[in-house]
């Protein structure tokens, strides 16, 4: 709950939890954090071929599959969110661990490629921050990165960047309508 409050910028709610957390010997091993959002897109065949009980078990096992792809240089904490969406917090020793994440998530997608007619995995990654208190920024960036993705796009991993170079639409001022026909 403490980390969820940070992600959603409800830090005032954490004041009540801080006294509880102090009683536990809980610490993160590394100084850098980033947030990623994993959104599985369940295909029509998934709903057709599996019972609702089987569907629940399969989705719950995604956490186990994630642990198989974790690089030893990063520690990943997986949180299940609503609408079959997972939030992964990565704790790493280096300020730039994008390559490690990209490799881990590529392995994850390879594992699911055998079942691509049942599920497709889309992943949005935020930038690295230097403290847990700043994690909400990385979470917002991960949301932005995943919102730029499309089922029609071949890429399934998107890292946040301030400039969206792949912009498909450009807006013109209304007084420049003549440019549309030239």
N, C-alpha and C positions, 0 to 999 in steps of 0.2 A: 504494500500500500504506500509505503514511504517513497519508493521510486516512481510509482504511478503518479503520485502527487507532484513530483518534480517534473515528469514528462508533461503533465497537464497544467503546469504552472500554478498549482494550488499549494504553494509552500507554506502558507499560513496554517493549513491543515496539518502540516508536519510538526508543528510545535508540540502538539499533544503526543505525537509518536516518538519524539526525540528522547524522552525519559525512558520509554520502553526499549528503544534501540541501544541505549547506553548500557543496559544490563546484559547485552549479548556481545561476545567477542567476534565482531563482524567487521571485516575490512576488505578493501579491494587491493589486490597485490600490485597493481600498476597505476601510474598517475594519469593516463589518458583514456578517454571514453569516446565512443561513438554509438550512434543508434541506427539500426536498420529495421525496415518493416518488410516482412515477408507476407505476401498475399497469394495463397493458392487459388487458382481459378479452376473450379471443379466443372468438368465437362459434362454434357448430357449423359454420356455413357456411364459416368460414375454413379449418377442417380438411378439409372436404369438397371445396372448390373449388381449393385450392392444394396443390401437392406439398410434401413436407417440405423440399426445397431452397428452394423459393419462400418458404415460411414463415420460414425462417432469414433470408433476404435481407430480407424485409419487416420483420421485427422489428429487424434491424440498422440499417435506414434510419430508425427512429424518432429516433435521435440527430441525423440530418441535418434531419429535420422540426423538431425542437426548436430548432435553430440558426436556422431561418427565423422563429421567433416571438420571438426574444430582443430585448428592449428595449435600446437603446444605453446606458441609465442603469444597467443591471445586467449583470454578467458571470455566465454560467452555465457550470458544469462538470458534465458528465453522466457518471455511472458506471453501468455495467450490473451488476445484481446477479442472483442466482439467481432462478429461477421467473419469467422474463420481467418482472422488476421493475427500474425505473430509479430511481436516486437523483440528484437535481439539487441541487447546492450553488450558491446564489446569493450573489454578492459585490456589495454595493451601497453607495452613498455615504451613504444616509440610514437612520436607525434604523427607520423605518417604510416598508417598501416592499411592503406587502401589496397595495396597489392595482395596482402595476406587475406583480406576480406574477399577480394575478387576471386582468388584461388579457392578459398573455402566454399564460396557460394557457387562457383563453377562446378565443383565436385558435387555439391548438393543437387544442382540441376542435372548433372550427368546421372546421378542415382535415380532421379525421377524421369529421365528421358525414356526409360523403358515403359513407363506408364503414361506417356504424354497424351494418349487418347482418353485418359481418365482425369489427369490433373496437370496443370501448367503452373509453374512457380514464377512469380514476379517479385523482384526485390528492389527496394529503394534504400539508398545509403546516405546518411548525413555526414557532415564533416566532423573531424576529431575536435573535441573540446578538452580543456585542461583540468576540469573539475566536475564532480557529480552535480554541483549546483547549476552548471551551464548545460547540462544534458538536454534540457528542454529545447535548446537551439538546434542541436543535432537531430532531435526527434521531429521538429518542424521541418527541417531540411529533408529528412527522409520521406516525410509526407509529400513534400513538393516533388522530390525525385520520382516517387512512385506515381504521382498524379500525371507526370509527363509521359508515362508509358502507355502503350496501347496493345490490344490483342493483335493488331495488324502489324505491329513492329516486331522485327526479328530479335531485337535485343531484349533480354529478360532481366538484366541487372542495370540499374541506373544509379550513378553517383551524382550527388547534388553539385551543381556548379552555379555560380552567380549569373553567368551568361548562358542563355539557352540558345546555342548555336543552331540547333535543328528546328528553328521556328518555322512552321508551315504557313502561317498567315501573317500578313503585314497590314497594318491599319494606315489608311491615308486620311488626311483631313477632308471633310465633306466638300470644301471648295476646290479640291483637286480631282473631282470626278472624271475630268477629261483624261487623266492619266490611265484610267482603267482600259481605255480603248486604244491607247498608243503602244 
